[in-house]
Amino acid sequence: MARARTTTARRYAEAAFELAERDGKVDVWLSQLDRVAVAVSDPAVVRRLENPQSPFDERHAAFRSLFSKDEMLPQVWNLLGLVLRRRRLESIGGIAREFRRLYNRRVGITEAIATSAAELDDDEVGALRGRLEQMTGGKVDLSLRVDPKLLGGVQVRLGDVLIDGSVRGRLERLRARLESGALTA
C-alpha cells in the first residue's frame, strides 16, 4: 500500500512539475505545496477534511478555509481539489516531497540521507555535508536520521548509493568474510 501511495504521489508531482515549469512558477509551487503538506500533517485537519459523511463541496470549502484565496495559484487549488475529490489527502506530503526531489534535480542539488547511531552535532554535520559536496561536485540537501541499532558511525544514502560507515555494517561485513572463509588464522 505504501508503494502505491508513493507511485501516486510521484505521478501527481511530475504532472504538477511540468505545469510549474511551463508557467515559470516552480518556486511558487514548491513553496505552496510545502505549506499545504504542513497544514495537512495535523491529524485534526485530516479528520475534518476526510469525513466520509461530508459531501465533496463541504470538504473542499473546509480545505479552502485553511488558506486565503490569494495564497494559492489556481493550478495548485486544482491539484488539491483533485486529491481531495479522490480521497488521497494522505498523499499530499508525498507529492510535496516528490516535487522537491524534481526541483532539486533540476537545480543540481543531490539529496542525501545520513543515519547515525546518535545525533550529530553541528560541526559533524558541516564536515559530513562538506565531504559529500566534495564527492558529488555540487550542493547536497542533507537529511539526518538517528538509528541506535547502528551502534556507531554513519550510513549515507546518496541517491541510489549506500555508503556504510556504521559499526553494525562493519561487523556484518566481518561476519560475512568469516563465514565465507576469507579470513583464516
Disulfide bonds with the S-S distance in Angstrom:
none
